[in-house]
Amino acid sequence: MKILGLSLSPRKDGNTVILLNEALSGAQQEGAETELYSIAGKDIKPCDGCWGCRKAGECHIKDDMQELYTKMLEADGIIYGTPVYFYNMTGQGKMVIDRTLALGGRLANKVGGVIAVAGSFGLADTVKDLYFYMITRRMLPASFIAAYGGGKGDVKDLEKCMKATGDLGREIVKIAAKKFEYPEGGTHIAYGTHTR
Ligand SMILES: Cc1cc2nc3c(=O)[nH]c(=O)nc-3n(C[C@H](O)[C@H](O)[C@H](O)COP(=O)(O)O)c2cc1C
């Protein structure tokens, strides 16, 4: 069982990474193999909307996203961690999310968790957007952590939050062990009444 913690913060070793590491140590306690991947300092370009991935089954942009694709595909569970940047995930995080279009339906049935951290506002909006994203990928959303911390390392003082974060990691392993599967033949795009 592999759990990937994916930090979408450009700040090295900040609050998002601290919380993700806490969740991953919880996951390790449940017997999972874990890895933290931080996008800080990585070369990840935005999706150019070419839709070539639909035909080719892969993204033509050869940058650090290629190594991240492999890690995401190998994981049974992915914990997306992001700071709030103006009521949403970071711009860098959104670029990662958009680039996963190239994985088509291959994230389906993976368990997903969310960790969002903000100085003061925008947590609910950020968590919600990552949940909607997971639904389009047919992932199984687990719980989330919404933490308040502005300065680097502030979240370490949030005793209850740190405990809950470890619990999230543990729970994701337990959920993944149940081997949830969506029914065959469905679409990985969320259903909408606006479509014909
Ligand atoms: C460009 C930018 C935008 C931000 N926007 C918000 C915001 O909308 N709401 C908020 O509460 N904090 C905001 N923050 C503060 C960060 O969410 C906060 O410092 C967080 O702890 C950073 O996480 P990190 O240490 O993992 O990078 C912003 C920070 C930056 C750099």
The ligand as an ORCA input file, in Angstrom:
! r2SCAN-3c Opt
* xyz 0 1
  C       0.328     34.789     -2.854
  C      -0.241     34.420     -1.518
  C      -1.609     34.461     -1.326
  C      -2.157     34.127     -0.096
  N      -3.518     34.160      0.043
  C      -4.062     33.842      1.235
  C      -5.484     33.865      1.393
  O      -6.249     34.117      0.461
  N      -5.982     33.560      2.607
  C      -5.176     33.291      3.664
  O      -5.698     33.080      4.746
  N      -3.835     33.216      3.548
  C      -3.249     33.479      2.358
  N      -1.906     33.397      2.196
  C      -1.084     32.888      3.332
  C      -0.750     31.393      3.191
  O      -1.899     30.624      2.962
  C      -0.064     30.901      4.476
  O       1.115     31.647      4.709
  C       0.269     29.422      4.472
  O       0.663     29.039      5.773
  C       1.386     29.060      3.507
  O       1.581     27.677      3.516
  P       3.022     27.021      3.228
  O       3.889     27.372      4.396
  O       2.788     25.570      3.114
  O       3.508     27.588      1.941
  C      -1.317     33.728      0.978
  C       0.068     33.676      0.776
  C       0.610     34.019     -0.460
  C       2.110     33.928     -0.648
*
